[in-house]
Amino acid sequence: MRKIVLLCIFVINIFAFDSTIQIVKNLEKHPRLVVADAGSQGVEEKTKRRLLKLLIGDLKVSAHFNVDDSYVKMDYVSNDGTVRLAKSGVELIVKCKIEQHSSGKFMASSKLVNAKNGDVLYEKFYSISKAKRYPFLAHNVAIDVNDYFGAPSISWMKNYVIFARYTQPGKSEVVVADYTLTFKKVIVTGGLNIFPKWANSKQDSFYYTSYNGFQPTLYHVDIFTGAKRKIASSEGMIVCSDVSDDGTKLLITMAPNDQPDIYLYNTSNGSKKRLTKYGGIDVGGSFVDNDQNIVFISERLGYPNVFSKSINGSKVEQMIYHGKNNSSCSSHGKYIVYASREGKNSFGKNTFNLYLISTQTDFIRKLTTSGKNMFPRFADDGQTVIFIKYIGNKSALGVLRLNANKSFLFPLSAGKIQSIDW
């Protein structure tokens, strides 16, 4: 258990991308928008209201619209009510009609309407085979509304989040969810199962660490078939912290001799190459610079901090010069977001705040102000970060929209989040 605690403290969570982050200017004017209930068929009223509420939330999280919270009911075909809404300042109406067939298929019809003249800007239809995955209908509607106006993409909303959650002492399970944690599906149970990591961008398989056998073991699981195969075991600890873009190489933290180090694992032949050889703690390697370099957490300064090195070289470079306990991070291009412990203050002794820095300038931006905010992860748009916020004995998934300087929290109803990936 000591190894698990150490790894939880120091493990790095990081994504690497070729493109650099671009802070895009906000739209000059955020159009006022309302979501309208345009009827339903075969759907429980509670489910319909939840879907519409999710859609309103998605459009708010986009930070590209001034979204009205009021409940509006309108006919899907006629323009009745548009004049009244236009007079109140509404510019856009998103009409949604929800249906569920006897087969179980869940469907949504959506129109984007110009409130000033009643013109239909576009109409689209959506379906999903399993009703419990209805949150993704809302996410897809929001993505299309956003795309229509050419705003920076929010397509990350349709990605699955995978996380481990503690259910009781010494017990945890792996869960797949949407980013709001409304849809959740448990995919690994029994014992202690932690640090899930998507195996590819298609999100059809993942790696996770099991502490249920004689040795900690890393497994690969196919989401659709459920097939599980063993990758490797280690007497101390073993965790997959990153996967190369082509999926053929893994960065694994192992401690076979009671000393955590980072290894490069080749999935085609099972070979391992030791990348770090410091006499202390090196953990959580992540690929950067087209998978030629890695960024990792090390205590070689006497406290955890972020360092980098080449896969083929030995030189180690310090990446962050702010903070004295930087224990988790994520990167996108020339930017790094990291969690830094700030010691005792009015918010409590375990305060961790998130910061954004540039590797090319002295730029530092504080992203959170209080509480315990850990394990940040960049989305592929470079403008969105998810993280874990711990609130007492509970936890929530946080979403930071960097360009808009806004944050949102989605609490986990049961259990406590241990680690996340998306």
N, C-alpha and C positions, 0 to 999 in steps of 0.2 A: 504493500500500500504506500510505502514511502516513495517508491519510484513514481507511482501514479500522481501523488501530490506534487512532487517536483515537476513532473511533466505538465500538470495542469497550470502550475505557476509560470513556467517558462516557455511553453510551446507557442510557436509562431503560426499564425494563420494568414496565408498570403496568396494572392493571385498575381500572375505576371502577364502583361499584354504588350504588344508591339507598339501600339499607338500611345501618344501622350495625352494626358487629360486636357480638355479644353473647357475653360469656364465660359460658357455661352451667356451672353447678356439675356436678362429676362425679357419676355415679350413686353413691348412698350406699354401695352394695355391688356390686362387680363380680362377677357370677356366674361360677363356675368352669365352663368349657366345654371339651368335647373334640370333635374332628372324627374321625368314624369312616369307614373304608373299607368301604363296603357292597357291594363287588363291581364288576365291569366286564364289558363284552362288546365284542370287536373293537377294544380299545384296548391299546396297548403298556403294559407295566407301568411303564416309565420315565415315560411321559406322564401316566399316572394319578397316580403319586406326585408329580410336579411340580404337577399341578393341586391335589391335596390340600394340598401344602406352601404353595402360593399362597393357598389359602383360610385356612389357619392364619395366614399372614402378614397377610392382609387384616384378619382379626378382631383381631389384635394392633395393627395400625396404627389401627384404629378407636378404641382406648384405652378401650373400654367393657366389655371382658370380660377375665377371667383365663383365658387360653387355655393348655391343656395341650399340650406338645410331643410327647408320646408317641404312637407309632403304634398305633392301635386298629383292629381288624378286627371287623365285626359283620354279621349278616344284616340285609338291608334291611327284611324283613317282621316277623320275630319280635323279641321283647324279650329274647332271650338275652344276658346280659352286663350288662344295665342295673343289676341289683341290685349286682353287684360294683363297678361304677363309682360308684354312689351311695354305697356304703360307704367308698370312697376319697375322698369329698368332691366328686365331680363332680355338678353340678346340671343341666347341659344337654348334650345330645348332638346334633351335627349329622351325620346320616347322609347319605352321598353315594354314589350309584351312577352310574358313567360308562359311556356307550355310544357307539360310532361305527358308523353305518350304512354300507353299501356305497356309498351315494351321496356319502359324505364328510361328511355332517352329523354334528356332534358334539352329544351330548345329556347332560344331567345331571338326575338325580332327587334331590331333597333333602327330608329330613324333619327337623324340629326336635322333639326328644323331651325330655320331662321325665324325668330319670334317676331321680327318687325314686319315681315310680309308673308309668312307662312310657307315659304318655299322649302322643299325637302332638299337638303344639301347632299345627302346620300342615304341609302337604306341597305342594311346588311343583316344576314341571318347566321345564327350560331347554334351549334349543337354539341352535346357531350353525352357519351354513352352511359355514364353512371351518374345518377342524380346527386350523390353526395359530393361530387366534384364541381358543383354549381359555382363555387367562387371563381373558377377559371373563366366562366362565361362573363362574369362582371369584369374581370381583368382584361379580357379580350375586347370587350366593348370600349373600355376606357382607353386602351392602346390605340384603337382605330379612331376614336374622337381626337385624341392627341395628334396622331399622324396626319389627320386631315388638315390640320393647321400648320403642319411643318415644324412643330415644336420639337425640341430635343427628345429622342426616343425614350419611351418608358417600357420597352418590350421586356425588360427584366422582370416585370410583374408576372409574366407567365412561366417563369422558371420555378422549379421545385426547390424548396429548402429542405436539407436533410440535417437532422440534429439528433444528439443523444440526450436523453433526459433521465435524471435520477428518479426512481420511483420509491425507493426506500434505501436505508444504509446498505451498501454493497450490491445494490441492484440497479440496473439501468437498461433502457431499451432504445433502439434506433427507430426514428420516426421520419416519415416524409410528409411535407405540408406545403401549403401555399404560403406566401410571405406574410399574410395576416394571421396565420395559424388557425384560420376558420376550418379549412379542410386538413385533417390529419389522418395518417394511416401508419400503424405500427408494423414494422417489417422485420425486426429482430427482437426477440424476447428471451428471457431466461438468463439469470446471472448478471455479470458486469460486462456491458458492451458499450464501448466509448469511441470517440474520435472518428466518426464516419467522414469519408471523403469521396466525392464524386470521381469516378474513374475516367469520365470524358464529358465533353460539352453536350452530348446527347442525353445525358443523365439516365442512361439505361442500365448502369451498373455502378457499384461503389465498393470502397474498401472500409473496413472497420477493425478495431482491435477487441479481441475477446480475452477476458481474464478468467475463463471458466475451466481451463485445463491445467495440466502440470506446469506449462509455461505460457506466458502471454503470447498470443498468436494473432497474426494479421490474416484476414480473410478477404476474398473477393466474392461479391454476390451479384448475380444477374437479377435485376428488378423484375423482369417479366417471367422468367422461368423459375426463379427461386434457387437456381443452382448455386452452390457455395463451394469454393475451393480454397485450400490453404496456400498462402503465399510464403510465409516464413514464421519462425518462432524465435524468441530470445529469452534468456534466463532473467534479464533485468526488466526491460520494457521494449515495446515495439509499436510504433505508430507511423502510418503513412501521412506525411504532412503536405505533400504536393505531387502532382502528376504532370509530366511533360505534355506539351501541346499535342503530340502525336500519340500519347498514351503508352509509349513503349518504355518509359523510364519513370521510376518512383524515387522520391526522396523519403527515406525512412530513418527515424530516430530509433536507435537500438542501444542497449547497455549490456552486452553479453559478458563483460568483465566488470560489472558494477560501475561502469563509467559511460554516461550517455554521449554518443557521437552520432554524426549524420552519415548515412551511407547512400550511395547511388545504386539502385536496384534495376536490373534489366529484365523486363517481363518476358522477353522472348527466350532467354536461356537460363534465367534465375541467378545470374552472376551478381556479385555485390562488390562495390568499391568504396572503401572508407574515405570520406572527404575531409573530416575534421579529426584532429589528433591532440587537442588541448587537454591538459590534465585536470580539467574541471567539467562544467556542464555546457555542452553544445547541443541544442535541440531545435526541432521545428524548421528544417531547411525548406526553402521555397525557390522555385526557378525565377530568374529574371534574365533580361537581355537575350532573348531567343533561346532560352534554356542553356546558355553557356556559362552563366554565373548563378550563384545562390545567395540568398539572404537568410540569416538565421539568428537565433537568440543565443547569447553566450554570457557567462558570468565572469569573463576574463578581466573585467575592470573591478571586480569585487561586488558587482551588482548586475542584474540582467540588463542587457542592452542589445541593439541591433547591429549586426556586422554583415559583411559580404566577402565573398571570395570566388575565384574562378573554379570551375569543375576540374580543370586540368592543372591549376597552379596551387601554390601554398600560401601566397600573400593574403593576409586578412586585413580588411579595412573597416574602421568604425563608421557607421552610417548616421547615427543620431547623437547629438551633443547637448540635448535638452532632457532633463529629468534624471532621476537616480534609480528608477525601477521600471524599465520599459519591457514589458513581458509578453506582449502580443502585438502583431501588426499585419498590415496588408499593403500591397503596392499596386500602382497602376502607372506605367510609364515613368516619369520623373518624380512622381508623388508617392509618399508613404503616409499612411494613417496608422497611428500606434496608440496603445494604452499606456499611460504613465501614472505610477502611484505618487500621490501628493502628500502622504503622511497624515498626521492627525490635524483635523481642523473642525470647523463647526458642523461639518456633514458626517463626521465619524472617522475612525482610524483607518478604514479600508477604502478610502476614496481613490478611484481610478478614473481619470478623464482621458478623452480622446483628443489627439492633436493631428493636424495635417501639416506636413513639411514638404519642401522641394529639395531634391538631391543636388540641384544646380544653383540654388540661391540660399540666402539666410531666412527665407520665408517660413514663418511658423504661424499656424492658425489654430486656436482652441475651438473644439467642436462641441464639447459638453462641459457643464459647469459643476455638476454635483453627482454624488452617488458612485456606484461601482459599475463602470462601463468597460466591457472586456470583449476580446476576440473580434475586432473589426474585420470586415471583408468587403472589398470593392466589388461592385457590379461591373459588367463589361462596358458600361457606358462611361465609367470613370467619374461620374457625378453622383453616384449613389453608394452608400455604405450601409451594410447591416451590421448589427453588433448585439451582444447580450447585455442586458441591464439587470443587475441583481438588486432586488428590493426585499430586504429581510430574508425570509426563507423562500421567497418566490422569485420568479424571473420573467422577463419579457424580451421579445425580439424588437430591437430598435431599428428604425430606418432614418438615416440622415440624407437629406437632399442638399448637397453642398452648394449648388448654384443659387438656391433659394434661401439658404441658411435656415432651414426648417427641419424639425425632427418629429417622429411619430413613434409611439410605443404600442405593441400588440402583446398583451400579457398571455402567458401560458396558464391555462386553467388548472392543470394538475401536473405535479412533478416539478422538477427544476432543470433548466437547460444546462448541459455540461459543455457542449461544443456545437458549432454550426458549420455548414458549408452550403454553397449554392452555385 
